[in-house]
Amino acid sequence: MQKRRRLEQDKTLLDSLKRRADDIGVLIEWAGAGEDVTGDLARAIDELNDEVEGAEARKMLAGEHDA
């Protein structure tokens, strides 16, 4: 059961990371078209970075005896 929960969490994380990456891609396109999205782009990148770092920390702590 715990393995299933971890797999579901991994899928949720992957979906979120993909969505964030897609959003960043759109912001980059807008920037290329001359839109001023610097603040939005910086915020989106920071949020993506925070999510990745949080996921890395959870993975390191998700050992067999840590749960």
NORWO-V31672 format. One record per residue. N is the residue number from 1. RES is the residue in three letters. SS is DSSP state (H for helix, E for strand, - for the rest). PSI is psi in radians with two decimals (none if undefined). OMEGA is omega as a letter, one per 40 degrees, with the letter a starting at -180 (999 if undefined). Layout:
n:N res:RES ss:SS psi:PSI omega:OMEGA
n:N res:RES ss:SS psi:PSI omega:OMEGA
//
This chain:
n:1 res:MET ss:- psi:-0.70 omega:a
n:2 res:GLN ss:H psi:-0.66 omega:i
n:3 res:LYS ss:H psi:-0.72 omega:i
n:4 res:ARG ss:H psi:-0.75 omega:i
n:5 res:ARG ss:H psi:-0.73 omega:i
n:6 res:ARG ss:H psi:-0.69 omega:i
n:7 res:LEU ss:H psi:-0.71 omega:i
n:8 res:GLU ss:H psi:-0.70 omega:i
n:9 res:GLN ss:H psi:-0.69 omega:i
n:10 res:ASP ss:H psi:-0.72 omega:i
n:11 res:LYS ss:H psi:-0.74 omega:i
n:12 res:THR ss:H psi:-0.75 omega:i
n:13 res:LEU ss:H psi:-0.82 omega:i
n:14 res:LEU ss:H psi:-0.73 omega:i
n:15 res:ASP ss:H psi:-0.76 omega:a
n:16 res:SER ss:H psi:-0.76 omega:i
n:17 res:LEU ss:H psi:-0.70 omega:i
n:18 res:LYS ss:H psi:-0.77 omega:i
n:19 res:ARG ss:H psi:-0.77 omega:i
n:20 res:ARG ss:H psi:-0.74 omega:i
n:21 res:ALA ss:H psi:-0.71 omega:i
n:22 res:ASP ss:H psi:-0.76 omega:i
n:23 res:ASP ss:H psi:-0.74 omega:i
n:24 res:ILE ss:H psi:-0.69 omega:i
n:25 res:GLY ss:H psi:-0.73 omega:i
n:26 res:VAL ss:H psi:-0.78 omega:i
n:27 res:LEU ss:H psi:-0.67 omega:i
n:28 res:ILE ss:H psi:-0.73 omega:i
n:29 res:GLU ss:H psi:-0.78 omega:i
n:30 res:TRP ss:H psi:-0.72 omega:i
n:31 res:ALA ss:H psi:-0.71 omega:i
n:32 res:GLY ss:H psi:-0.46 omega:i
n:33 res:ALA ss:- psi:0.06 omega:i
n:34 res:GLY ss:- psi:0.03 omega:i
n:35 res:GLU ss:- psi:2.53 omega:i
n:36 res:ASP ss:- psi:1.61 omega:a
n:37 res:VAL ss:- psi:0.36 omega:a
n:38 res:THR ss:H psi:-0.84 omega:a
n:39 res:GLY ss:H psi:-0.77 omega:i
n:40 res:ASP ss:H psi:-0.71 omega:a
n:41 res:LEU ss:H psi:-0.78 omega:i
n:42 res:ALA ss:H psi:-0.75 omega:i
n:43 res:ARG ss:H psi:-0.75 omega:a
n:44 res:ALA ss:H psi:-0.70 omega:i
n:45 res:ILE ss:H psi:-0.73 omega:i
n:46 res:ASP ss:H psi:-0.75 omega:i
n:47 res:GLU ss:H psi:-0.71 omega:i
n:48 res:LEU ss:H psi:-0.79 omega:i
n:49 res:ASN ss:H psi:-0.76 omega:i
n:50 res:ASP ss:H psi:-0.72 omega:a
n:51 res:GLU ss:H psi:-0.73 omega:i
n:52 res:VAL ss:H psi:-0.79 omega:i
n:53 res:GLU ss:H psi:-0.70 omega:i
n:54 res:GLY ss:H psi:-0.73 omega:i
n:55 res:ALA ss:H psi:-0.70 omega:i
n:56 res:GLU ss:H psi:-0.75 omega:i
n:57 res:ALA ss:H psi:-0.76 omega:i
n:58 res:ARG ss:H psi:-0.69 omega:i
n:59 res:LYS ss:H psi:-0.71 omega:i
n:60 res:MET ss:H psi:-0.58 omega:a
n:61 res:LEU ss:H psi:-0.05 omega:a
n:62 res:ALA ss:- psi:0.50 omega:i
n:63 res:GLY ss:- psi:2.95 omega:a
n:64 res:GLU ss:- psi:-0.68 omega:a
n:65 res:HIS ss:- psi:0.04 omega:a
n:66 res:ASP ss:- psi:-0.23 omega:a
n:67 res:ALA ss:- psi:none omega:999
//
